[in-house]
């Protein structure tokens, strides 16, 4: 199953994004950034199902801007600007 991952520098920003999504009815899960996506060995992000990714991006751009978005599938991660 594929998923989208929106990256943030820290947990506080990721929590703010998760709250904005929750308030808009979009489910999200906070997690540490996977090693493949973490430039400095740290960071957090939000996992989003593909069906909600576009809506999540709209909400996050407005209320809790993220750094980058990636799509994860069997082939690994690839940047997926939304």
BELUR-V549009 format. One record per backbone hydrogen bond with DSSP energy under -0.5 kcal/mol. NH is the residue of the N-H (numbers start at 1). CO is the residue of the C=O. If there is no record, write none. Layout:
BEGIN
nh	co
NH	CO
NH	CO
END
This chain:
BEGIN
nh	co
3	72
4	48
5	70
6	46
7	5
7	68
8	44
14	10
15	11
16	12
17	13
18	14
19	15
20	16
21	17
22	18
23	19
24	20
24	21
25	22
26	21
27	25
29	47
31	45
33	43
37	34
38	34
38	35
39	37
44	8
45	31
46	6
47	29
48	4
50	2
52	49
53	49
53	50
56	52
57	53
58	54
59	55
60	56
61	57
62	58
63	59
64	60
67	7
70	5
71	78
72	3
73	71
73	76
76	73
78	71
80	69
END
